[in-house]
Amino acid sequence: MKTVDLEKIYESWPDTEFIKVTGYDNCVLGVVSRMTLQPVLLYDREKLLQETCKKEDWTYDEAVEWHEFNTFGAWYGDGTPCFLELPNE
């Protein structure tokens, strides 16, 4: 899936303070708009996991376990990012 440059997102939403997953800018797909809530960053979950395996020299299962607890299951307020997960083919 094609990712986008965060600078373009910042230019398009200049008044929004986005919460990022540090070190994974190359996994951002875009922005999710939600009724009455601020827009949030949308990440490619699979790409983020693959990047973690490379960066940390972890197995896929180790990356999933770590991110399930520390990233995907975390709540940082209304600006908490979203993670796109597609069904297995």
Steps between C-alpha positions, in 0.01 A plus 500: 500500500625847420600716794500881512745768606415635844600851392215496247260397775625779727451751217146377433398504869704791640289541814511133605757358740536139393621226734764294321646155551864603537732357237228382263429803281544278193194295608248787489223446245303817560253662739174374648227762548247431773178681584553754782855376567834616370653326197754226581784333311431168331784247500552184296501241781675231296774732378556626854543142621741416217703814571522403867632155408778664297585774750500281811606168342184345644278222373162598364330358809726704729412816308127422519517433874691819572281725284172343618586611853698822439355645181177350365341466843620833636278804550664841481183705490278609213803528269599133537594369152308232311651186350365351177487122501388315189375140497746230399472397138 
